[in-house]
Amino acid sequence: GVEIAKNIVLAGVRSVTLFDDAPATFLDLSAQFYLTEQDVATQTGRAEATWRKLAELNPYVQVKQHTGKLTADFIAQFRVVVVCNATREYAIEINDICHALDVAFVYTESRGVFGSVFCDFGEAFVVSDKDGEQPITCMIASITADVPGKLLVTVTDDSRHQLETGDFVT
């Protein structure tokens, strides 16, 4: 979780709010680079021990800590909620709230060398990948719109594009 928060803060979003009331443990010291043995000894919450250090990374990002419960009213103020290494039941509970409020939801889980990511960006989010295959890449020489509503994509002479009618080009 702290790695994601660090990267978001460095990217320069307007604000980041941390929520993690769990007390720091010795196991956390192997992966959470902002925690100290003092945090473990005093049973300081992980977010409490971390948020000020994250705030130092980028003065243009407001970093805050939330304590208490994550309610629908609280979640409604965000555009994205990221949940890390929570139970499946808790992740589903928070995702249901986010989905109802049209707040993007990302759930990440890492267990040793294994990990998973689940994203719910709402009903309006469209995936243009129709077959799961690797995207086609080629060098485009030109794109013209000689016929209204249609584009002609011309690739360089030394490559084949493998594009079909209706393919999405970015």
C-alpha positions, 0 to 999 in steps of 0.5 A: 500500500505505501508503495502505491501511495508514494507513487501517487504522491510523486505523480502529483495528484491534488490529494491523497488520504491514507486509511490504515488503523492497523498497528505497525508490526515487525513483519511490516518492517520488511516491506513498509520503508517508512515504519520504524521499530519505534512505531512497532514498540508504540503500536502506532497505526501504519497510516499515522506513522506514514502520512507525514513522511509521504507528504514530504515527497511532494509539497503540492500534494495534500496528504491526510490520514483518516481514522474511523470507519469508511462510510459511503458519505466519506468515500463519496468525496473521492474519485478513486479508492485503492484497497490493498491486502484486505480480506475479500469480503472487505474489498467487496464491501468497499467496491459495492459502495464505490460502484454505487457512488461511481467512484473508481475502485482498485484492489491489490493484493500481494503475497510474497512473489504473487499478486493480483489486481482488480479494477472497477471503473464503473459502467461507463468504462469501456474496454476496447480489447475484443480478443485478449491478444497482444495489440498490433503495432506498426509504423503509420505513414499517414491517416486521411479522411477522404470519405466522411466518417471513415479513415484510411490508415496507410502504413510504411511500405516495409510492414504489414498492419494486420488491421481489420475493419472496425479495429480501434487505433490509438 
